[in-house]
């Protein structure tokens, strides 16, 4: 199952948009978060990007810390605009909600494997499409 999920995640953008991912985001929150509220903020982030003319899609992962108290997200993202424009818009939105790490996607660094390793490890660690 893990290998199939890793391959699905790795190839989703290529199969869907004929282009590879170009952005990775690791998002955390300033306060305790549940999945329902997290979905709301990530959906608002997607809508904020759209407001600035940036289409985005990808894989959103919900992951709890080892003690299952603090939720954070990983996003493997395809955006149809320049990386630096996406980075700026994401930072402007998210810096009010928590901390973030945004990087250019490099397929050779194995981020798609990294984000899938905890999916379904517990009933709380799961994923969905960003779109």
C-alpha positions, 0 to 999 in steps of 0.5 A: 500500500505504501509503495502504491501511495508513494507512486500515486502522490509522486505522479499526480501532478504529472498525470493531471497537468503534464507538469511536475509539482513546483512548490512544497509547503510545511505549515504549522499553527500558532494554536492547537488545531483540528482537521476541520479548522485546518481544512478551512485555513488551507481552503482559504489559502487556496482561495487566496492564491486564486484571488491573485491569479494563481491556480494551485492543486496538489496533495495535502497531508494532515499529520499530528506530532508524536504525542498527537496534540499538534496538527501540521500540514504538508503540501506538495503543490502544483502552481501555474505561476512562477515559484517566487510569486507563489512563495510570496502570496503563501507567505503573506497569507500564512505568516499570521496563522503560524510558521511555514517552510516553503521551497521549490520542489525538487523531484530528486529530494524525495519529498513525495516519499517524505509526506506519504510515510505517515499517511494512515500511520494513525487514524488521524494522519491522512490526506486529501487533494488541495483542489 
